[in-house]
């Protein structure tokens, strides 16, 4: 197998992490919204945790993109 083809396959597999980050973000915001609708008075106390979860999940997605780009352009 050509090393360039293997790099493209590896980059495609690494991009699956971005899909996982998207699913994670949907889960985080969906659960926050469900909790805020059930108990609106507690929603303000959980907003900091929502933003932290968003930042960590988004960082993992960006890290996945970085790995994919390194696999494509470093070979």
Secondary structure as GFF3:
##gff-version 3
##sequence-region A 1 75
A	DSSP	alpha_helix	3	14	.	.	.	ID=ss1
A	DSSP	alpha_helix	16	38	.	.	.	ID=ss2
A	DSSP	three_ten_helix	40	42	.	.	.	ID=ss3
A	DSSP	alpha_helix	43	73	.	.	.	ID=ss4
###
